[in-house]
Each structure stands twice: as structure tokens, then as C-alpha cells.
Amino acid sequence: MAEQTAQAEARVRVWDPVVRVGHWVLVAGFATAYLTEGEPEWLHVWAGYAIAATVTLRIFWGLVGPERARFSDFVTGPGKVVAYLKRLVAGSAERHIGHSPAGGAMTVALLVMLGATAFSGMAVLAEEEGEGPLAGLIAQSESGGEGGVASYERQEHEEREGHAGGETAWEDIHETAANLSVLLILLHVGGVAWASMVHRENLAHAMITGDKRA
């Protein structure tokens, strides 16, 4: 009996510090950026930088990190994802120590969409303020290789026309990517809650401690 209890309480380290800290930095960064809506701008911008840096690090870590952090451990085909989701809804899905097929697909989707949100946000900052890591690239693209006062005046005129007629293309992309990220996050939270109930373990807590039931 004592041996069975010990086995039931045995824990195994699954998530390393880079995965765990990165996960919660993305949570805090996106919540800050989305809820501030650009006011104050400096807070919105630095939250976006935190997201961009974390997404970049997580992609790198997915290639060279420990087993459970690597994309090769949890990225599967769509058939396995759909099959797992059907079993999860039915309450009979198999338990995974690392990411499930659906969890792996959501991880990739969130990284892509958060990366797109951060990149387009930096493009908006470069376009409107002439600041940020994309400032030179965006300015060069818009100037079309022209120089001098005439080019500057044409760019200023185009910017005024763009704002007068509504949002610019980069602003549209940024807003769409942010809203799609919110949708993915809601699906992610719902999926984690349901999987936690089906598998009888707190998956959110595991992302804090790094440990799961063996």
C-alpha cells in the first residue's frame, strides 16, 4: 500500500526554466500590450519587445533545448491532433508527459501569431514614429530608394493620406494578429482546463513548478 502511494505521488521534471519563464513572460507581455492599447506607448512598446524576444528564444530553444522543449517531441500531423481532440472531448484521451498533439499544435500556432503581432507592431512603430528595430527597413521600403527633400515630403504626404483614410496596412495586420492571438489564447485556456479535468492533474500548476505526475 505504501509503495502504491509513493508511486502515485512520484513526480518528474518536464518543463525546464526557459520554457516555464518564457510561457509566463508571454502571458504577462501580451496581457500588458493588449490591455494598454498603446497608452502609455512606452509600456506597450516594451511589452511587445518582450514578446518578440521570448518568441525568438522559444523557437531557438525548440531546436536545441531539452527533449520536452523540442518541436520534434510534440509537433505532429493534423490527423493525430484531430484524433486526440475527439478523444479529449469524449474524456478518453491518452495522457502525455509533455505536450499532447493538440497542445503542440497550439504552441506552434501561438508562437506564429504572437510573433506576427510583435513584428507588425514594430512595423507600425517604425512607420508612425520612425523608431524601433524596423525603422530603417520600413523607411527604405516606403521611400523606394529616393532621397532628399522631395522624397521626405512625399512620404509625409502619404502618411497623412493614409491616416486620413483610416488605418494603414501594418496597423490592420497588427490589430488582426492581436485579435487572432486572443482567440487562440481563449481556446488554449479552455483546452488546458478541460485536459486538466480529463487527466486529473493541474497543467497550469505544472507550468509553474515544471513537474508532473510520473
DOLO-140225 format. One record per residue: x, y, z of N, C-alpha, C in turn; residue in three letters. Coordinates in steps of 0.05 Angstrom, whole numbers, padded with zeros to 5 digits, always signed. Example, Ala and Ser with C-alpha at 12.3 -4.5 7.8 and 13.67 -1.06 7.14 Angstrom:
<nodes>
+00264-00114+00156+00246-00090+00156+00264-00066+00156ALA +00257-00045+00142+00273-00021+00143+00258+00001+00157SER 
</nodes>
This chain:
<nodes>
+00017-00024+00000+00000+00000+00000+00017+00025+00000MET +00038+00025+00017+00056+00048+00019+00071+00052-00008ALA +00078+00029-00021+00092+00031-00046+00074+00043-00068GLU +00049+00035-00068+00030+00046-00087+00026+00076-00083GLN +00025+00085-00058+00021+00113-00052+00046+00129-00061THR +00070+00118-00057+00094+00131-00065+00095+00134-00095ALA +00087+00113-00109+00086+00114-00138+00066+00135-00149GLN +00043+00136-00135+00023+00155-00143+00032+00184-00139ALA +00049+00189-00119+00058+00216-00113+00085+00222-00127GLU +00097+00203-00141+00122+00208-00155+00119+00230-00176ALA +00139+00247-00177+00138+00270-00196+00162+00268-00214ARG +00159+00280-00238+00181+00280-00257+00183+00308-00268VAL +00208+00317-00272+00212+00344-00283+00208+00343-00313ARG +00189+00360-00322+00182+00361-00350+00190+00387-00364VAL +00183+00409-00351+00188+00435-00363+00212+00449-00351TRP +00231+00456-00367+00255+00469-00358+00250+00499-00353ASP +00268+00514-00340+00263+00542-00334+00258+00560-00358PRO +00271+00554-00380+00268+00571-00404+00239+00569-00414VAL +00228+00545-00415+00200+00541-00423+00181+00554-00404VAL +00185+00549-00378+00166+00560-00358+00167+00590-00357ARG +00191+00602-00354+00193+00631-00352+00183+00644-00378VAL +00191+00632-00400+00182+00643-00426+00152+00643-00429GLY +00139+00622-00419+00110+00620-00421+00097+00643-00406HIS +00106+00648-00381+00093+00668-00365+00101+00696-00373TRP +00124+00700-00386+00132+00726-00397+00113+00732-00420VAL +00106+00712-00437+00087+00716-00459+00060+00723-00448LEU +00051+00710-00426+00026+00716-00414+00025+00745-00405VAL +00045+00753-00389+00046+00780-00378+00050+00801-00400ALA +00067+00795-00419+00073+00814-00441+00049+00819-00458GLY +00035+00798-00466+00012+00802-00484-00011+00815-00469PHE -00016+00807-00444-00037+00820-00428-00032+00850-00425ALA -00006+00857-00420+00001+00885-00417-00003+00900-00443THR +00007+00889-00465+00006+00903-00491-00023+00906-00500ALA -00039+00885-00497-00066+00885-00507-00084+00903-00490TYR -00081+00903-00464-00099+00918-00447-00091+00948-00446LEU -00066+00954-00451-00058+00983-00451-00067+00996-00476THR -00070+00981-00498-00078+00992-00524-00061+01016-00532GLU -00035+01015-00526-00017+01036-00534-00015+01059-00516GLY -00028+01059-00493-00026+01081-00474-00019+01070-00446GLU +00004+01077-00435+00025+01094-00447+00040+01078-00469PRO +00049+01093-00488+00062+01080-00511+00087+01064-00503GLU +00103+01075-00485+00128+01062-00478+00123+01035-00466TRP +00102+01032-00450+00096+01007-00437+00086+00986-00458LEU +00070+00996-00476+00060+00979-00498+00083+00969-00515HIS +00102+00987-00522+00124+00980-00539+00143+00960-00525VAL +00149+00965-00500+00168+00947-00486+00155+00919-00481TRP +00129+00919-00477+00115+00893-00475+00118+00878-00501ALA +00115+00892-00523+00119+00880-00550+00147+00869-00554GLY +00167+00884-00545+00194+00875-00547+00198+00850-00531TYR +00186+00849-00507+00189+00825-00490+00177+00801-00504ALA +00154+00805-00518+00141+00783-00533+00159+00774-00555ILE +00170+00793-00571+00187+00786-00594+00212+00771-00585ALA +00224+00780-00564+00249+00767-00554+00243+00739-00544ALA +00220+00736-00530+00213+00709-00519+00205+00690-00541THR +00191+00699-00561+00183+00681-00583+00209+00672-00598VAL +00227+00691-00602+00252+00683-00615+00268+00663-00599THR +00270+00667-00573+00284+00649-00556+00270+00622-00555LEU +00244+00621-00555+00229+00596-00553+00232+00580-00579ARG +00234+00593-00602+00238+00579-00627+00266+00567-00627ILE +00286+00583-00618+00313+00572-00616+00314+00549-00597PHE +00301+00551-00574+00301+00530-00553+00286+00505-00564TRP +00267+00509-00581+00253+00487-00593+00270+00470-00611GLY +00293+00481-00619+00311+00467-00636+00335+00454-00621LEU +00344+00468-00600+00368+00458-00586+00363+00452-00556VAL +00339+00457-00546+00334+00453-00517+00331+00424-00510GLY +00324+00419-00485+00320+00391-00475+00297+00378-00489PRO +00294+00352-00485+00275+00335-00501+00247+00347-00501GLU +00235+00353-00478+00207+00361-00477+00203+00389-00489ARG +00224+00405-00492+00222+00432-00503+00224+00432-00533ALA +00233+00410-00545+00239+00410-00573+00213+00405-00589ARG +00212+00419-00612+00189+00415-00630+00187+00386-00639PHE +00209+00373-00642+00208+00345-00651+00194+00327-00632SER +00191+00336-00607+00178+00319-00586+00148+00322-00587ASP +00137+00345-00597+00108+00349-00595+00095+00359-00620PHE +00109+00364-00641+00096+00373-00666+00089+00348-00682VAL +00063+00344-00688+00053+00321-00702+00036+00330-00726THR +00027+00310-00741+00009+00317-00763-00019+00323-00754GLY -00035+00336-00772-00062+00344-00765-00080+00320-00758PRO -00074+00297-00769-00091+00273-00763-00089+00266-00734GLY -00065+00266-00723-00062+00260-00694-00075+00281-00677LYS -00073+00306-00685-00085+00328-00670-00115+00324-00668VAL -00128+00319-00691-00157+00316-00692-00165+00291-00676VAL -00151+00269-00679-00158+00245-00665-00156+00249-00634ALA -00135+00263-00626-00132+00269-00597-00155+00287-00587TYR -00162+00307-00603-00184+00325-00594-00210+00310-00592LEU -00215+00292-00610-00240+00276-00608-00241+00259-00583LYS -00218+00247-00576-00217+00231-00552-00218+00248-00527ARG -00206+00273-00529-00207+00291-00506-00235+00300-00500LEU -00250+00306-00521-00278+00314-00517-00294+00292-00505VAL -00288+00267-00513-00302+00244-00502-00292+00236-00474ALA -00271+00249-00465-00260+00244-00439-00243+00219-00437GLY -00233+00209-00460-00217+00185-00460-00190+00188-00473SER -00180+00213-00475-00155+00218-00488-00132+00208-00472ALA -00111+00198-00485-00088+00188-00471-00072+00211-00459GLU -00059+00206-00436-00044+00227-00423-00016+00228-00434ARG -00005+00252-00437+00022+00256-00447+00039+00270-00425HIS +00064+00261-00422+00081+00274-00402+00088+00302-00412ILE +00095+00304-00437+00100+00330-00449+00075+00342-00461GLY +00078+00357-00482+00054+00368-00496+00039+00346-00510HIS +00013+00347-00509-00004+00330-00525-00003+00339-00554SER -00013+00323-00573-00014+00333-00601-00028+00359-00604PRO -00050+00363-00590-00065+00388-00592-00049+00410-00578ALA -00037+00404-00556-00020+00424-00542+00003+00433-00559GLY +00015+00414-00573+00038+00421-00591+00029+00439-00613GLY +00006+00432-00625-00005+00449-00647-00011+00477-00637ALA -00022+00479-00613-00029+00505-00602-00004+00521-00596MET +00017+00508-00587+00043+00521-00581+00054+00534-00606THR +00054+00519-00628+00064+00529-00653+00046+00552-00663VAL +00020+00549-00662+00002+00570-00671+00005+00596-00655ALA +00008+00593-00629+00012+00617-00612+00039+00631-00618LEU +00060+00615-00622+00086+00627-00628+00084+00642-00654LEU +00072+00631-00674+00069+00644-00700+00053+00669-00698VAL +00030+00668-00684+00012+00691-00683+00023+00713-00665MET +00035+00705-00643+00048+00726-00625+00072+00738-00639LEU +00087+00722-00654+00109+00733-00669+00099+00753-00690GLY +00077+00746-00704+00066+00764-00724+00056+00790-00711ALA +00044+00787-00688+00034+00811-00673+00057+00830-00666THR +00078+00818-00655+00101+00834-00647+00115+00847-00671ALA +00119+00832-00692+00132+00843-00716+00116+00866-00728PHE +00090+00861-00732+00073+00882-00743+00072+00907-00725SER +00073+00902-00699+00074+00925-00681+00099+00941-00684GLY +00122+00928-00687+00147+00942-00692+00146+00957-00719MET +00132+00945-00739+00129+00958-00764+00112+00984-00762ALA +00091+00982-00746+00075+01006-00741+00091+01028-00727VAL +00107+01020-00707+00124+01039-00693+00144+01052-00712LEU +00155+01037-00730+00174+01048-00750+00160+01066-00769ALA +00136+01058-00777+00121+01074-00797+00111+01100-00786GLU +00102+01100-00761+00090+01124-00750+00110+01142-00735GLU +00129+01130-00722+00148+01145-00705+00176+01145-00716GLU +00182+01128-00735+00209+01126-00745+00228+01114-00725GLY +00217+01097-00707+00233+01086-00685+00232+01056-00685GLU +00249+01043-00669+00248+01014-00667+00267+01000-00686GLY +00270+00974-00682+00289+00958-00699+00282+00957-00729PRO +00257+00963-00736+00250+00962-00764+00249+00989-00777LEU +00258+01010-00763+00255+01038-00773+00269+01041-00800ALA +00294+01032-00801+00309+01035-00826+00297+01020-00849GLY +00288+00995-00843+00276+00978-00864+00250+00990-00875LEU +00233+00998-00857+00207+01008-00865+00210+01034-00880ILE +00227+01052-00871+00232+01077-00884+00243+01073-00912ALA +00262+01054-00915+00274+01049-00941+00253+01037-00960GLN +00236+01020-00950+00216+01008-00967+00196+01029-00977SER +00189+01047-00959+00169+01067-00967+00180+01088-00985GLU +00207+01095-00982+00219+01116-00999+00224+01106-01027SER +00225+01079-01031+00230+01069-01057+00258+01075-01068GLY +00277+01080-01050+00304+01085-01059+00309+01115-01065GLY +00289+01132-01064+00293+01160-01069+00305+01174-01045GLU +00316+01197-01049+00328+01211-01027+00321+01241-01029GLY +00331+01256-01009+00328+01285-01010+00301+01294-00999GLY +00297+01321-01001+00273+01333-00990+00248+01324-01004VAL +00249+01320-01030+00225+01312-01045+00215+01285-01035ALA +00233+01267-01030+00225+01240-01020+00213+01242-00993SER +00224+01259-00975+00214+01262-00948+00186+01275-00949TYR +00182+01295-00966+00156+01308-00968+00135+01289-00979GLU +00143+01272-00999+00124+01253-01010+00116+01232-00988ARG +00136+01224-00972+00130+01204-00951+00111+01216-00931GLN +00116+01242-00923+00099+01255-00904+00070+01257-00915GLU +00068+01264-00941+00041+01266-00953+00027+01240-00953HIS +00042+01218-00959+00029+01191-00960+00020+01183-00932GLU +00036+01189-00912+00029+01182-00885+00003+01197-00876GLU +00002+01223-00883-00022+01238-00876-00047+01227-00890ARG -00044+01220-00916-00066+01209-00931-00074+01182-00919GLU -00054+01167-00911-00061+01140-00900-00076+01142-00875GLY -00068+01161-00857-00082+01164-00832-00109+01177-00836HIS -00111+01195-00856-00137+01208-00861-00157+01188-00871ALA -00148+01169-00887-00166+01149-00898-00171+01125-00881GLY -00160+01125-00857-00163+01102-00839-00137+01090-00831GLY -00137+01066-00821-00113+01053-00812-00095+01045-00836GLU -00069+01044-00830-00050+01035-00851-00051+01005-00852THR -00037+00994-00872-00037+00965-00876-00024+00951-00852ALA -00002+00962-00842+00011+00950-00819-00006+00951-00794TRP -00021+00972-00791-00040+00974-00768-00062+00953-00770GLU -00072+00949-00794-00092+00928-00798-00081+00901-00791ASP -00057+00895-00801-00044+00869-00795-00040+00866-00765ILE -00030+00887-00752-00025+00886-00724-00050+00880-00708HIS -00071+00894-00714-00097+00891-00700-00108+00863-00705GLU -00107+00854-00730-00118+00827-00736-00102+00805-00722THR -00075+00808-00722-00058+00788-00709-00063+00787-00679ALA -00067+00811-00667-00072+00812-00638-00099+00799-00631ALA -00119+00804-00647-00145+00793-00642-00145+00762-00646ASN -00131+00753-00666-00129+00724-00670-00113+00711-00647LEU -00093+00726-00637-00079+00716-00614-00097+00712-00590SER -00115+00732-00586-00134+00730-00564-00152+00705-00567VAL -00161+00700-00591-00177+00677-00597-00162+00651-00591LEU -00137+00649-00599-00121+00626-00594-00117+00622-00564LEU -00112+00644-00550-00107+00643-00521-00132+00632-00507ILE -00156+00642-00514-00181+00632-00502-00184+00602-00507LEU -00179+00593-00532-00180+00565-00538-00159+00549-00522LEU -00136+00561-00519-00115+00548-00503-00122+00544-00474HIS -00133+00566-00462-00141+00564-00434-00163+00544-00430VAL -00183+00544-00448-00204+00525-00447-00194+00496-00450GLY -00176+00492-00469-00165+00465-00473-00149+00456-00449GLY -00133+00474-00437-00117+00466-00413-00136+00458-00390VAL -00157+00474-00387-00176+00468-00365-00189+00441-00369ALA -00198+00436-00394-00212+00411-00400-00192+00387-00397TRP -00168+00390-00408-00148+00368-00406-00141+00363-00377ALA -00139+00384-00361-00133+00381-00332-00154+00364-00318SER -00179+00369-00326-00201+00353-00314-00200+00324-00323MET -00196+00320-00349-00195+00293-00360-00173+00277-00349VAL -00149+00289-00347-00125+00275-00338-00121+00277-00308HIS -00138+00291-00294-00137+00295-00265-00110+00305-00256ARG -00100+00326-00269-00076+00340-00260-00077+00369-00268GLU -00065+00386-00252-00066+00415-00257-00043+00422-00276ASN -00050+00425-00302-00030+00431-00322-00018+00459-00319LEU -00034+00478-00310-00024+00505-00306-00004+00505-00283ALA -00009+00490-00262+00010+00489-00240+00036+00475-00249HIS +00034+00456-00266+00058+00443-00277+00075+00462-00292ALA +00063+00482-00305+00079+00501-00319+00092+00521-00301MET +00084+00521-00276+00097+00538-00255+00120+00523-00242ILE +00115+00498-00233+00135+00483-00219+00153+00468-00238THR +00143+00461-00262+00159+00445-00281+00155+00415-00277GLY +00141+00407-00256+00138+00378-00250+00110+00368-00257ASP +00108+00343-00265+00083+00330-00269+00083+00302-00256LYS +00060+00291-00254+00058+00264-00243+00072+00244-00261ARG +00088+00227-00250+00104+00208-00267+00085+00188-00279ALA 
</nodes>
